[in-house]
Amino acid sequence: MSMVKKLAYLKKRDGITSETVAARSGIPIGTLNKILNGQTKSPSLPALRALAACFQVSTRYLMDDTIPLECDTGVYSEEDGFLFLNREESILFQRYRSLAPCDRKALISALEQFSQPVVPSGPVLSQRLLPCYLPVSNPGGGSMGHQFQTKLVQADAHSLAAAADFALLLSDTSLEPAFHPGHILLLQYGRVSNGQLGLFSVHGDCYIRYLSIRSGICRLIPINNSARSITLSSPGDLTHWGSVLGSLDPKRWKWC
């Protein structure tokens, strides 16, 4: 993709005018307009660096026509060299960096499962494959711990599995009588709304609880009254993994 198209894309992405670009980059507006309309085929290196700094991209992104238009984020790896990411990939990268080490391990484990070729039995169109997290240990107190293994589970695609992003093997009694240990819960990634049942991480340990936010106080409340509630001193201590949609029909799923 040409530099002209990339600069037009970046201006639209940031919602700024040519005059703003000129002010931020220090390039005279007349010189800038010649670059933007393609009249100047090879801008000077200082001009390229100024434009790259203005849009927070690399000069290589501007100069290399083989780099796709939307891949405006550059990441350098000693093993692979420069990698160019689109906006969605960049957001995922930033979210990964914000995860706790134990959460990163769980995510990497799930991705490794996805990278393995799996040939499901039965009609492909009627089945759904989901990564399922299996707690390695249960430390008690309603916590599922912080270490998980992952397996792929095959479920009926015409059930709740169609809307789910991942599954979780329940290992404690905190959700009784609604759900029992051994049930496989279906969850959808994203932030859990107030009053919803969801999977959360608090200081590295994972819990399935109802989210309750009242008068500025955040609590995680179990279904089973014998399991403990958790009151958070700061919302920043809470990581949302996803909301619970329901459980798999015991007759309509199997391990892959």
Rosetta blueprint (number, residue, H / E / L):
1 M L
2 S L
3 M H
4 V H
5 K H
6 K H
7 L H
8 A H
9 Y H
10 L H
11 K H
12 K H
13 R H
14 D H
15 G L
16 I L
17 T L
18 S H
19 E H
20 T H
21 V H
22 A H
23 A H
24 R H
25 S H
26 G L
27 I L
28 P L
29 I H
30 G H
31 T H
32 L H
33 N H
34 K H
35 I H
36 L H
37 N L
38 G L
39 Q L
40 T L
41 K L
42 S L
43 P L
44 S L
45 L H
46 P H
47 A H
48 L H
49 R H
50 A H
51 L H
52 A H
53 A H
54 C H
55 F H
56 Q L
57 V L
58 S L
59 T H
60 R H
61 Y H
62 L H
63 M H
64 D L
65 D L
66 T L
67 I L
68 P L
69 L L
70 E L
71 C L
72 D L
73 T E
74 G E
75 V E
76 Y E
77 S E
78 E L
79 E L
80 D L
81 G E
82 F E
83 L E
84 F E
85 L E
86 N L
87 R H
88 E H
89 E H
90 S H
91 I H
92 L H
93 F H
94 Q H
95 R H
96 Y H
97 R H
98 S H
99 L L
100 A L
101 P H
102 C H
103 D H
104 R H
105 K H
106 A H
107 L H
108 I H
109 S H
110 A H
111 L H
112 E H
113 Q H
114 F H
115 S H
116 Q L
117 P L
118 V L
119 V L
120 P L
121 S L
122 G L
123 P L
124 V H
125 L H
126 S H
127 Q E
128 R E
129 L E
130 L E
131 P E
132 C E
133 Y E
134 L E
135 P E
136 V L
137 S L
138 N L
139 P L
140 G E
141 G L
142 G L
143 S E
144 M L
145 G L
146 H L
147 Q L
148 F E
149 Q E
150 T E
151 K E
152 L E
153 V E
154 Q E
155 A E
156 D E
157 A L
158 H L
159 S L
160 L H
161 A H
162 A H
163 A L
164 A L
165 D L
166 F E
167 A E
168 L E
169 L E
170 L L
171 S L
172 D L
173 T L
174 S L
175 L L
176 E L
177 P L
178 A L
179 F L
180 H L
181 P L
182 G L
183 H L
184 I E
185 L E
186 L E
187 L E
188 Q E
189 Y E
190 G L
191 R L
192 V L
193 S L
194 N L
195 G L
196 Q L
197 L E
198 G E
199 L E
200 F E
201 S E
202 V E
203 H L
204 G L
205 D E
206 C E
207 Y E
208 I E
209 R E
210 Y E
211 L E
212 S E
213 I E
214 R E
215 S L
216 G L
217 I E
218 C E
219 R E
220 L E
221 I E
222 P L
223 I L
224 N L
225 N L
226 S L
227 A L
228 R L
229 S L
230 I E
231 T E
232 L E
233 S L
234 S L
235 P H
236 G H
237 D H
238 L E
239 T E
240 H E
241 W E
242 G E
243 S E
244 V E
245 L E
246 G E
247 S E
248 L L
249 D L
250 P L
251 K L
252 R L
253 W E
254 K E
255 W E
256 C L
